[in-house]
Amino acid sequence: MSVSAQMASPLSKDLIQKAIGESGSVMTTGTFPIESREQREKTDSAFALTTYGTTKLADLRRIPTEDIIRPIMATRPGPSFRPVVDGYFFPKPPAEIYAAGEQAHIPLLAGWNADEARGGVVGGNNRFSAEGFAAQANRDFPTQAAEFLKLYSTATPEEAVASASDYAGDRFIAYSTWKWLEAHTATGTKPVYRYKFALPNPGDRYHTPAVGAFHSDDIEYVFGTLDSRLEVVVRPEDRKLSEQMQEYWTNFARTGDPNGAGLPKWPVYGPSQWQMMVLDKNSAAKADSHRDRYLFLDSAWQKPATASVKP
């Protein structure tokens, strides 16, 4: 998210040569609005008064750190400290900045993991059902639920779990990253590279293989630190993919192009085939098979004024 923000802000956009995004963007869903300074001044002042008994900065700065943190940690859900259109870092909403082509015109590499939120569907004491997913569809898209369920199929129990996992990940990370890639493809002047990290995790102390390629699963592959995972048994395919990703990321940092000798060819993302690099046991470029989902979510979540690349 912060990378997409730095690319959009007039304070920082000219200080960056390339950008890699691995965890969402500020091109948010309708459930995660970017508010104005005036809105946040009201809500944050009310929060400070209720929580700490004052709205004066001098008084707040005298409160010990642990006393600042304790009531925040005790509140669920707690306050959300999101980006703000403050007239300074963001002179206008970031979606408008990208739509106008006013972001940093630099190469961008970004993507997400195949199972960003699957753990919330298959883990713990979850009681997921296709009926429950259909009910959620009606809550989230009251006039478009039938269309939504065509795109996120529940025809079999396995499909229902997969669709629920995909939708949870789309809300959490995937859609906002897709929107960022689309916006930069539409108005930027430099190459865009999209990835999907798809290798299911090998299991460790905190993750079972059933949760797949979970949120943050890519980090140790990128940095070559797989052995830092507690109780992990690293497979040959994990080593291979880690080496590939380190080469891709380093090549991109050097040149703005991830490609190099001995690596599967990573095409530029764009309207010809909307191809991405699927990072897996046998990495390969593939067309986006779920583009219709993101176009649907875009039409449902975004205001008409925001820009989107045509299918």
C-alpha positions in Angstrom: 0.0 0.0 0.0 2.7 2.5 0.9 4.6 1.9 -2.4 1.5 2.9 -4.4 1.1 5.9 -2.1 4.7 7.0 -2.6 4.3 6.7 -6.4 1.2 9.0 -6.2 2.4 11.7 -3.9 4.0 14.8 -5.4 6.4 14.8 -2.4 8.0 11.5 -3.3 7.2 10.5 -6.8 10.3 12.0 -8.3 12.6 10.2 -5.8 11.9 6.7 -7.1 13.4 4.8 -10.0 11.4 1.5 -9.9 8.6 0.1 -7.6 7.7 -3.3 -6.3 4.4 -3.9 -4.6 3.7 -7.1 -2.7 0.8 -6.2 -0.3 -2.1 -4.2 -1.8 -2.4 -0.6 -2.7 -4.3 2.6 -1.9 -6.6 1.9 -4.9 -9.0 0.6 -2.4 -12.4 -1.0 -2.3 -15.5 0.8 -1.3 -15.2 -0.7 2.2 -11.8 1.0 2.7 -12.3 4.7 1.8 -9.6 7.3 1.7 -11.0 10.2 3.7 -10.3 13.9 3.7 -8.3 15.8 6.3 -11.5 17.5 7.4 -13.2 14.2 8.0 -10.3 12.7 9.9 -9.8 15.9 12.1 -13.4 15.3 13.4 -13.3 11.6 13.9 -9.7 11.5 15.3 -10.4 14.4 17.7 -13.5 12.6 18.9 -11.5 9.4 19.4 -8.7 11.2 21.3 -11.2 12.9 23.6 -13.1 9.7 24.3 -10.0 7.6 24.8 -7.5 10.0 26.4 -9.7 12.8 27.7 -8.1 15.5 25.6 -7.6 16.7 22.0 -4.6 18.9 22.7 -1.3 17.7 21.2 0.7 18.9 24.1 -1.4 16.9 26.5 -1.3 13.8 24.3 2.5 14.0 24.0 2.8 13.8 27.8 1.0 10.4 28.0 3.4 7.4 28.3 3.6 5.3 25.2 2.1 2.2 26.9 -0.9 4.3 28.0 -1.4 5.4 24.4 -1.2 1.9 23.1 -3.2 0.0 25.8 -6.7 1.2 24.9 -6.1 0.8 21.2 -5.1 -2.8 21.6 -8.1 -3.4 23.9 -10.6 -2.2 21.3 -11.7 -4.7 18.6 -12.0 -3.5 16.0 -9.6 -0.7 16.9 -9.1 2.6 15.2 -7.8 2.5 11.6 -5.0 4.9 10.7 -5.5 5.1 7.0 -4.0 7.4 4.3 -5.7 10.8 4.3 -6.3 13.3 1.4 -4.7 16.1 3.4 -3.8 18.5 0.6 -0.1 17.9 1.2 1.0 14.3 0.8 -2.2 13.6 -1.2 -3.5 16.8 -2.8 -6.4 14.7 -4.1 -7.6 11.0 -3.9 -4.9 8.7 -5.2 -7.2 7.1 -7.7 -7.7 10.5 -9.3 -3.9 11.0 -9.4 -3.4 7.8 -11.2 -6.3 8.4 -13.5 -4.8 11.7 -14.5 -1.4 10.2 -15.1 0.2 12.3 -12.4 1.9 9.4 -10.6 5.6 8.5 -10.9 6.2 7.2 -14.4 8.5 4.3 -13.5 8.5 0.6 -14.1 6.2 -1.3 -11.7 6.3 -5.0 -10.6 3.4 -6.0 -8.4 1.1 -8.9 -7.6 -0.3 -11.1 -4.8 -0.4 -14.6 -3.5 -2.9 -17.2 -4.6 -4.4 -17.8 -1.1 -4.1 -14.5 0.6 -7.1 -15.1 3.0 -7.7 -18.9 2.6 -6.7 -19.5 6.2 -9.8 -17.6 7.3 -12.0 -19.9 5.3 -10.5 -23.4 6.0 -8.8 -22.8 9.4 -9.8 -22.9 13.0 -13.4 -23.4 13.9 -14.7 -22.1 10.7 -18.1 -23.3 9.6 -18.1 -22.3 6.0 -20.9 -23.3 3.7 -22.1 -22.5 0.2 -25.3 -21.2 1.7 -23.4 -18.8 3.9 -21.4 -17.6 1.0 -24.5 -17.0 -1.1 -25.9 -15.0 1.9 -22.8 -12.9 1.9 -23.1 -12.3 -1.8 -26.6 -10.9 -1.2 -25.3 -8.7 1.6 -22.4 -7.3 -0.4 -24.1 -7.1 -3.8 -27.8 -6.9 -3.1 -28.7 -6.2 -6.8 -25.9 -8.2 -8.4 -25.6 -11.3 -6.3 -26.6 -13.7 -9.1 -23.9 -12.2 -11.4 -21.4 -12.4 -8.5 -22.1 -16.1 -7.9 -21.6 -16.9 -11.6 -18.1 -15.5 -11.2 -17.4 -17.1 -7.9 -19.0 -20.5 -8.4 -20.4 -22.7 -5.6 -21.4 -25.6 -7.8 -19.5 -28.1 -5.7 -18.3 -28.0 -2.1 -14.7 -27.7 -3.4 -15.6 -24.8 -5.7 -17.4 -23.1 -2.9 -14.4 -23.1 -0.6 -12.1 -22.0 -3.4 -14.5 -19.1 -4.3 -14.9 -18.0 -0.7 -11.1 -18.0 -0.3 -10.6 -16.1 -3.6 -13.2 -13.5 -2.7 -11.7 -13.0 0.8 -8.3 -12.5 -0.8 -9.8 -10.1 -3.4 -11.3 -7.9 -0.8 -8.2 -8.0 1.3 -5.3 -7.6 -1.1 -5.9 -8.7 -4.7 -8.5 -6.2 -6.0 -6.6 -3.1 -4.8 -3.3 -4.5 -6.4 -5.2 -5.2 -9.6 -6.6 -1.7 -9.7 -3.1 -0.2 -9.2 -1.7 -2.3 -12.0 -4.6 -1.4 -14.3 -4.3 2.3 -13.5 -0.5 2.4 -14.1 -0.9 0.4 -17.3 -3.6 2.9 -18.5 -1.8 6.2 -17.8 1.9 5.3 -17.0 4.6 5.3 -19.6 6.8 2.5 -18.3 6.5 -1.3 -18.3 4.3 -3.0 -15.7 4.9 -6.6 -14.6 2.3 -8.6 -12.7 2.8 -11.8 -10.7 0.8 -14.5 -8.9 2.7 -16.4 -6.2 1.0 -19.8 -6.4 3.3 -22.4 -4.8 1.4 -23.9 -1.8 3.5 -23.6 1.4 5.4 -26.6 2.7 4.0 -26.2 6.3 5.7 -24.9 9.3 4.9 -24.2 13.0 2.3 -21.6 12.1 0.9 -22.7 8.8 -0.5 -25.9 7.4 -0.2 -26.8 3.7 -4.0 -26.5 3.6 -3.9 -22.7 3.7 -1.9 -22.7 0.4 0.1 -19.7 -0.6 -0.9 -17.5 2.3 -0.5 -13.8 2.9 3.3 -12.9 3.3 4.3 -16.4 2.1 6.4 -14.8 -0.6 8.7 -12.9 1.7 11.2 -15.6 2.6 11.4 -16.7 -1.1 12.2 -13.2 -2.2 15.0 -12.7 0.4 16.3 -16.3 0.3 15.5 -16.9 4.0 13.3 -20.0 3.8 15.3 -21.7 6.6 14.3 -19.0 9.0 10.7 -20.5 9.2 10.3 -22.5 12.4 9.9 -26.3 11.9 9.8 -26.0 8.1 11.0 -28.8 5.8 12.1 -27.0 2.7 11.4 -28.8 -0.6 13.5 -28.7 -3.8 10.7 -26.7 -5.5 10.9 -24.1 -2.7 14.7 -23.6 -3.3 14.2 -23.4 -7.0 11.4 -20.8 -6.8 13.3 -18.8 -4.2 16.3 -18.6 -6.5 14.1 -17.6 -9.4 12.4 -14.9 -7.5 15.7 -13.5 -6.2 16.9 -13.2 -9.7 13.7 -11.7 -11.0 13.5 -9.1 -8.2 17.2 -8.2 -8.5 17.1 -7.9 -12.3 14.1 -5.6 -11.9 15.9 -3.5 -9.3 18.9 -3.1 -11.6 17.2 -2.5 -14.9 13.4 -2.2 -14.5 13.0 -5.5 -16.3 12.8 -8.8 -14.3 13.9 -11.0 -17.2 17.3 -12.6 -17.4 19.2 -15.6 -18.7 17.9 -19.0 -17.6 14.6 -17.6 -16.3 11.1 -18.2 -17.8 10.1 -15.2 -19.9 8.0 -12.7 -18.0 5.9 -10.6 -20.4 4.9 -7.0 -19.9 1.3 -6.7 -18.5 -1.1 -5.2 -20.9 -4.2 -5.4 -23.1 -2.8 -7.9 -25.6 -3.3 -10.9 -23.3 -3.2 -9.5 -19.8 -0.4 -11.9 -18.9 1.2 -12.4 -15.6 4.0 -14.6 -14.2 2.7 -17.5 -12.2 5.4 -18.2 -9.7 5.1 -21.9 -8.9 6.9 -25.3 -9.0 7.2 -24.7 -12.7 6.9 -20.9 -13.2 5.3 -19.7 -16.4 3.5 -16.7 -17.9 -0.2 -17.2 -18.1 -3.2 -15.0 -19.1 -5.5 -13.8 -16.3 -8.3 -16.3 -16.1 -10.3 -14.2 -13.6 -10.2 -10.8 -15.2 -14.0 -10.8 -15.4 -14.1 -11.0 -11.6 -12.0 -7.8 -11.2 -14.0 -5.9 -13.8 -17.2 -6.9 -11.9 -15.8 -5.8 -8.5 -14.5 -2.6 -10.1 -17.9 -1.7 -11.5 -19.5 -2.5 -8.1 -17.0 -0.8 -5.8 -15.7 2.2 -7.7 -17.4 5.5 -8.4 -17.9 6.3 -12.1 -15.3 9.1 -12.0 -12.4 6.7 -11.4 -10.5 5.3 -14.4 -10.2 1.7 -15.4 -8.6 -0.1 -18.4 -11.1 -1.5 -20.8 -11.2 -5.3 -21.1 
